[in-house]
Amino acid sequence: MSPLYAVVLGAIVITLLSVSLARLRKVKTKADYLVAGRSLSAFVLVFTLLSSWIGSGSLLGGAENAYKHGFVALWQGGGGWAGLLLIYFIAPRARRFAQFTIPDLLEARYNQTARVLGVIAVLFAYTAITSYQLIGGGDILHLIFPDVISATLGKYIIATFVIVFTAIAGMSSVAYMDVVIGLLATFTMVIAFPVLTHSVGGWSAVHNALPATHFQLLGDLSLVQALELSVPTCLLMLGNQSMYQKFFSAKSEKDARVAVVGWIIGTVILETIIVALAVAGSARFPSGEVSQHPREILAYCALHGLPAWLGALLMGAIFAKIISTANNYLFSPATNLVNDVFVRYIAPDASNKRVLIVSRLMVVLLGIWALYQALGTESVLKKTLYAYTIYSAALTPVILAAFYSRRANAAGAVSAIAAGTFMTVFWDSSFIHNHLPAFVAQRDAIFPALLAALLCLVVVSALTKAPSPEAIAQFHAK
């Protein structure tokens, strides 16, 4: 293995650590740590939103899907694009609300029970998302140093990096690291695609080497299977707490809205390139080691399908993107435990110093929990859809209702969060498989869980007392 790969990874780790330490001296209060002092410009927001969204779910799960099925994998990314178009209108409202977390929003619009259930849903979903970032990072380290670092040891190393980087300076650290990572990933992937395609013999050669279904809208999937990929992604995007925290961190409503435009453009470009790279990789490497581990196709192409300098940069970009996404999804639930549990119920008068200490401790504990999950996970794609579904079904409907419904109330929201979480967690249980028809029980949980949540939100809200004018005033402009 060329030492160039080790040099690039080492340079990335040192750069990210330097950025984190540089931001540390600016963190003095709870607001500094949790929402970067509400100081993020549109430029910084674009890259931190982009880096937090595109991680192992796209680079491993999406790429694995593209390797097996072709451009139908864009259904997963396309769900996020649809969500982004709607977010353009939500972003200014979120910045106007300007709190710290999604459970803040849930209590302000509904009640304390909604806050607590929201914390539980976020913890389940976001530590699951963090866990498969650790899997992806471990795979990268094992591919680069196969004789020194096993995939399991790689998970421990990545977990250590992520915990340290996240704990140092909180949102400020995460956001400014993402600028560096986003620029690196965008530049590298845009260059890597034509170079890899040329190594196959051009796009016509890629097309001739693969089944026609790889280039069709649905390919070898049914419409229901395609929607099972896109709907969870769309709904996670719409209710994504990490995203709302970035909006809460914006300088202004205008910065939040401008950032969404850049985010849409960047996401469409990068996710399309990721799928195209995986498709070209499936033509270049249709068999052999990578066919047994297709989630590694992008890293494998970097090692064996590109010039050494470009391969090292692509490998470094993938590695950095995985760390970035892990930072974001580890930091977010830690914020919940601090703001929505510790400060809200245990020590409401805690000093800034004490809050910062507890915040960093929560990052460490949740990082260990995510590592535990990573050690027991086999399929990144399956884990991705599980995490997306918990959040999509349990939280997204009540978050959107907070901004766009004057009738949704506390009873409806609480029942919806509980129903969506319960249905997702227990959908794969033996009880479900033994008591429902096979064609229903074998489907993914997204539609049953979403239907249960929506029914509870609408029906229970309609049958109980309407919310007070004060509860909805801060979410609806006069």
HELIX and SHEET records of a PDB file:
HELIX    1   1 PRO A    3  LEU A   24  1                                  22    
HELIX    2   2 LYS A   30  VAL A   35  1                                   6    
HELIX    3   3 ALA A   36  ARG A   38  5                                   3    
HELIX    4   4 ALA A   42  TRP A   53  1                                  12    
HELIX    5   5 SER A   56  SER A   56  1                                   1    
HELIX    6   6 GLY A   57  GLY A   62  3                                   6    
HELIX    7   7 ALA A   63  HIS A   69  1                                   7    
HELIX    8   8 PHE A   71  ALA A   73  5                                   3    
HELIX    9   9 LEU A   74  PHE A   97  1                                  24    
HELIX   10  10 ILE A  102  ARG A  109  1                                   8    
HELIX   11  11 GLN A  112  ILE A  144  1                                  33    
HELIX   12  12 ALA A  151  VAL A  200  1                                  50    
HELIX   13  13 TRP A  203  ALA A  209  1                                   7    
HELIX   14  14 ALA A  212  PHE A  215  5                                   4    
HELIX   15  15 LEU A  223  GLY A  239  1                                  17    
HELIX   16  16 GLN A  241  PHE A  248  1                                   8    
HELIX   17  17 GLU A  253  ARG A  284  1                                  32    
HELIX   18  18 GLU A  289  GLN A  292  1                                   4    
HELIX   19  19 PRO A  294  GLU A  296  5                                   3    
HELIX   20  20 ILE A  297  HIS A  304  1                                   8    
HELIX   21  21 ALA A  308  THR A  335  1                                  28    
HELIX   22  22 ASN A  336  ILE A  346  3                                  11    
HELIX   23  23 ASN A  352  LEU A  375  1                                  24    
HELIX   24  24 VAL A  380  ALA A  394  1                                  15    
HELIX   25  25 THR A  396  TYR A  404  1                                   9    
HELIX   26  26 ALA A  410  PHE A  426  1                                  17    
HELIX   27  27 SER A  430  HIS A  435  1                                   6    
HELIX   28  28 ALA A  438  ALA A  441  1                                   4    
HELIX   29  29 ILE A  446  LEU A  455  1                                  10    
HELIX   30  30 CYS A  456  VAL A  460  3                                   5    
HELIX   31  31 SER A  461  LEU A  463  1                                   3    
HELIX   32  32 PRO A  469  ALA A  473  1                                   5    
END                                                                             
